[in-house]
Amino acid sequence: MAWLRDTKACSRSAKVNRAVIVTVSKFDHGVDMDRRPGTKTDTKRLHSILSKLGFQVKIEEENLRAEEIYQVFQEASRAAVRDCFLAVLSSHGEEGYVFGADGKPVQLTRIFSFFGGSCMMNKTKLFFIQACRGGDLDGGVQVDSIRSESTDDPFSQSLSIPVDTAVIYATPPGYAAIRSYGGAVFLQTLCSLLEEEGGRDLEITRLLTRLCHSVAYNFQARGRDLEGKKEMPCFLTRLTREVFPFAKNTDVPMDSMQ
């Protein structure tokens, strides 16, 4: 009966696509992690673009602790969407997790597992993860990495991803994600692609491939210690159909087989 009530609640409220932005820019007193300037620039631009594309965007309070981040995503997984749910999670990180403001790890596999329930069944789920997955870089451009030993198996993460989900990382396993005061190159490039003519009408895997190409070939870090350093996003997908989550043309179905 509880499952039936959840399903009815979803069907009544499934009128819009939704996006959630969770950012940790500074950490609690006593936590040995650097502040992350540039995050407000990312959040503001993402909010503007996604709102114009018809998403109902919720910006969560900055600097949530680990358990609060879990709660945000668990609640989001229980609220219906029309076609697509999108999440941006930005913090310091290591392979398999990011950090809350309290310095405690947030396991990505646990977050993904929330989205296998009835409210998200047959809906597209997109997760953009702006965080390092290892490989500290010292000095120069700020990076989202904390030195630690990670035992998480990247393949195990793919097994935890629900059907009809894509997870897009700023960087491959073992590498640092580069960020500056002007924002994260990964998220800023995504915004630029969505603002370009035709970019919004791309099928999602084509858009993500273009995102990876643009960051890999058009960006290199500046600074005495990082001059010429590169970044290469990557993504995992369990999508079962072609989807067009950002298409301006409302006549184009969100989920479309071609």
BELLINWO-V948828 format. One line per field, one symbol per residue. psi: psi as a letter, one per 20 degrees, with the letter a starting at -180 (. if undefined). Layout:
psi = ???
This chain:
psi = hhhggggghghhjmhrqqqpoppohrqqpipmpqqmqihhggggggggghghjjqopooqpqlqrghhgggghgghijpqrghpppqpopaqrrpirrprhjjqqophhgghhhkjahhjpjqppppoonqqkamqpprcpqqlqppropjpohhhghhiprqkqppoqhqrpiqqppqaijrphghhhggghiiqphhhjqqhhgghghggggghiipqqrqgijpiqrqorrqqqkpjrpqmijphoiioqgopp.
